[in-house]
Amino acid sequence: MAAAKKCCVPNCGLANEILHKFPNPNKDMDRFRTWIYNVGGDILGKDNEYIYKYRRVCHLHFESKYHTRNKILSIDAVPTLRLSRPQLPTLNAERYIRECLEPHVIPYADYVGPNFLFMHDNARAHAAGIVREYLQDVNITVMDWPARSPDMNPIDHMWDELKRRVRARQPVAQTMQELKTAIEEEWEMIPQNFIERLINSMPNRMRAVVDAHGGNTRY
Ligand SMILES: [Zn+2]
């Protein structure tokens, strides 16, 4: 998913709220700076134009005094990191190692053998220093991933297919447990050749990203 489609406030990442652009750094550098310092996190290391183009802040981080009609912000609006809903547990680096890499990736890597090349995008938990060190320690080679992280990972198409299937079900799941069951059943029913097609598309995806110099592709 492109960064511009979700909130860049650390631990927020909402995509369904209204998302606001940063102030234009070429027109109002002072406000732009106030925004980036208030938001913090990884954007502090990013280029101004990049932030303006690709990063967004969701509506929940603005106090009501900055709201005008139709969820448009007033001209002097600055984000505060107030979140008006409980935060979901995030996948942090420790959990990523303990719950994903150790039990699922490491044993599989040995099975594949010396040509195993591990792929993950630049999500915060993946890119953390302790994760990089851990993967080095266990001799796992990680595939280069462009900074802008275009939708190169075929798993995103699996998630889309899974969502389509779960949404099409009747009756609609009413409880968390029903939803969980629905997801597991639909996952099992995705045909193996759909997965194989995605895997086989990987060399073409990679070539397209290289040709686009790490930018967006038709995938
Ligand atoms: Zn947000």
Boltz pocket constraint, residues with backbone or C-beta under 6 A from the ligand:
constraints:
  - pocket:
      binder: B
      contacts: [[A, 7], [A, 8], [A, 9], [A, 12], [A, 13], [A, 14], [A, 57], [A, 58], [A, 59], [A, 60], [A, 61]]
      max_distance: 6.0
